[in-house]
Amino acid sequence: MTPRKAFPVAALLALTVTATACGEGAAKQAAMNEQQAVDRAEEIIRQAVDGMSPQPTLERMGHAPVGACIARDDHRPDDRVAVTVTYKLTGVPGAEAQNLVRQARDAWLKQGYKHNTSGEVDWSSPFPTVYMRTGPDDFWMDAVTGVVDRAKGEGVASLAATSPCFLPPGKSKASGTAAGPVPPGL
């Protein structure tokens, strides 16, 4: 399988996992706006990448990181959104992909972030994935690697961070209604 064909599969997996994660536990509403959410997601990804060796190049995936929040208990739509920022790690040998995901996990653990799962990763699976969560701001992240060429042991890697659900300025939890004044800085 060529890298062009394999990476969309890994990226779709990462985005699906991230969107699902947002819906499982982000019931509390975060006090942030879109730019603050993007900035924090970028910071979390930088924390994972800054100490990596070999140092990858970050290639941003997607153009619109804002999506509907799916964490509502009654499964009805509301106006909350969540931000997901995803990067493909490039500029390193494909055989290093799994190592980069391990390094991301280690860097996030060093920051005090916690595993969303048992922490056990099946590194022999086609798409080994690390799921983590920040505290106390409740961002979810994942690091995914996928096999591009099984015979050569080469793969690709991506990192994603998803914000907790939040209301855009001027919106209330009930869909379509305007909220009262938004405090400065939100």
C-alpha positions in Angstrom: 0.0 0.0 0.0 1.4 3.4 -0.9 1.7 6.2 1.7 -1.0 8.2 -0.2 -3.5 5.4 0.2 -2.6 4.4 3.8 -2.5 7.8 5.4 -6.2 8.7 4.8 -7.1 5.5 6.6 -5.0 6.4 9.6 -6.3 10.0 9.5 -9.9 8.9 9.4 -9.3 6.5 12.3 -7.7 9.3 14.3 -10.6 11.7 13.6 -13.2 9.1 14.4 -11.6 8.2 17.6 -11.2 11.8 18.6 -14.8 12.7 17.9 -16.1 9.7 19.8 -13.9 10.5 22.7 -15.3 14.0 23.0 -18.8 12.5 23.3 -18.0 10.0 26.0 -17.0 12.2 28.9 -17.0 15.9 28.2 -20.4 16.6 29.8 -19.1 19.7 31.5 -19.1 22.9 29.5 -15.7 24.5 29.1 -15.2 28.3 29.5 -13.3 29.0 26.3 -13.7 30.3 22.8 -12.6 28.8 19.5 -9.2 30.5 19.4 -8.4 29.5 23.0 -9.3 25.9 22.2 -7.1 25.9 19.1 -4.2 27.5 21.0 -4.4 24.9 23.8 -4.7 22.0 21.3 -1.6 23.3 19.5 0.2 23.6 22.8 -0.6 20.0 23.7 0.7 18.8 20.3 3.8 20.9 20.6 4.5 19.3 24.1 4.6 15.9 22.4 6.7 16.9 19.4 9.3 19.3 20.8 11.6 16.7 22.2 11.1 14.0 19.5 14.1 12.4 17.8 14.2 12.4 14.9 12.4 15.7 14.8 9.4 15.5 12.5 7.8 18.2 10.5 4.1 18.9 11.4 1.7 18.9 8.5 -1.7 20.2 9.5 -4.6 18.1 8.4 -8.0 19.7 7.6 -9.0 23.3 7.4 -11.9 23.6 9.8 -11.1 22.2 13.3 -14.5 23.2 14.8 -17.3 20.6 14.9 -20.5 19.8 16.7 -20.3 18.5 20.2 -21.7 15.1 20.6 -21.6 14.9 24.4 -25.2 15.8 25.2 -26.8 13.2 27.4 -30.2 13.2 25.6 -28.5 13.0 22.2 -30.4 16.1 20.9 -28.4 18.8 19.1 -27.3 21.9 20.8 -25.0 24.8 20.0 -21.9 23.5 21.7 -18.9 22.8 19.6 -15.5 21.2 20.1 -12.2 21.9 18.3 -10.0 19.2 16.9 -6.5 19.9 15.7 -4.7 17.1 13.8 -1.2 16.9 12.4 0.6 14.3 10.3 4.2 13.8 11.3 6.4 14.0 8.2 10.1 14.3 7.3 11.3 11.2 9.1 11.8 7.7 8.0 8.5 5.7 7.9 10.1 3.1 10.1 10.2 5.7 12.9 6.4 6.2 13.0 5.8 3.9 15.9 8.7 5.3 17.8 7.2 8.9 17.4 3.9 7.7 18.8 5.7 6.2 21.8 7.6 9.5 22.3 4.3 11.5 22.2 2.9 9.2 24.9 6.0 9.6 27.0 6.0 13.4 26.6 2.3 13.6 27.6 2.9 11.4 30.6 5.7 13.7 31.6 3.3 16.6 31.5 1.1 14.7 34.0 -1.6 13.8 31.4 -3.4 10.5 32.0 -4.3 7.5 29.7 -8.0 7.3 28.7 -7.6 3.5 28.5 -5.6 1.0 30.5 -2.5 2.4 28.9 -1.8 -0.9 27.2 -1.1 -0.5 23.5 -1.0 -3.4 21.1 2.0 -2.2 19.1 1.5 -5.2 16.7 -1.9 -4.0 15.5 -2.2 -2.3 12.2 -3.0 1.1 13.9 -1.5 1.3 17.3 -3.1 4.2 19.1 -2.4 6.0 22.4 -5.4 7.8 24.0 -4.7 10.4 26.6 -6.5 13.2 28.5 -5.3 16.5 30.1 -6.4 17.7 33.4 -8.0 19.8 34.6 -9.0 21.3 31.3 -10.2 18.0 29.8 -8.6 17.9 26.4 -8.5 14.5 24.7 -5.6 13.5 22.5 -4.5 10.6 20.5 -1.3 9.5 18.7 -1.8 7.0 15.9 0.6 5.1 13.7 -0.3 3.0 10.7 1.5 0.6 8.5 2.3 1.8 5.0 4.6 -1.0 3.9 4.4 -4.1 6.1 7.4 -5.8 4.3 9.7 -2.9 5.1 8.1 -2.1 8.5 7.3 1.5 7.5 4.4 3.6 8.6 2.9 7.0 9.2 2.0 8.8 12.4 -0.4 11.5 13.4 -1.3 13.5 16.6 -4.6 15.0 17.4 -6.0 17.1 20.3 -9.7 17.7 20.9 -11.1 20.3 23.2 -13.9 19.8 25.6 -17.3 21.1 24.4 -17.9 24.8 24.7 -20.5 27.4 23.6 -19.5 29.9 21.0 -20.1 33.5 22.0 -23.7 34.5 21.8 -25.2 31.0 22.0 -26.9 29.1 24.7 -27.1 25.4 25.4 -30.6 25.2 23.8 -30.1 25.1 20.1 -30.8 28.3 18.2 -31.2 30.7 21.1 -28.9 33.5 22.0 -27.2 33.6 25.3 -26.8 36.7 27.6 -23.7 38.8 27.5 -20.4 36.8 27.2 -17.8 37.7 29.9 -14.6 39.3 28.6 -12.0 36.8 27.5 -14.5 34.1 26.6 
